[in-house]
Amino acid sequence: MTQMNRLQAALRIHLPWHGARLTFLALFLVALFRVDTVNLD
């Protein structure tokens, strides 16, 4: 199971969202974890 699939499965338990929204959120979070730093300015 890939990181995204594992994250989607964990999020699905807590968020009753449509699959496309869960996929986006999982991809976004994996990207943030890989970048390691974020500038919100």
N, C-alpha and C positions, 0 to 999 in steps of 0.2 A: 504494500500500500504506500502510495507516495505521501509526501508531507501535506500536500493540498488535500488529498482525500481524507487523511487522518484528522486534519483541522476541520474540514467540512463536517465530518461525523461528530466531532466534539461540539461544534457550533449548533448543529441541527437539534441537539438535545435541548439547548437553551433558547434558541431563536426559531419561532415558527414562520420562517421566511420562505419565499419561493426559491427554488434551486439556483436560479441565475444570480440572485442576490447573495446567496451563501457562497457561490463560486467566486464572485467578485471579491467579497470580503476575505475569503481564504487566500486568494491570489494577492490581494493587497497586503495582508498581514505577512505572508511569506516574503514578499518583496521588501517590506520594512525590516524584517529580521535579517535578510541577506545584506541590505545596505548598511545596517548597523548604526548609522547616524542619520538624523533628520533635522533639517532647518525649517522651522515653521514661520520664519519672518516673511 
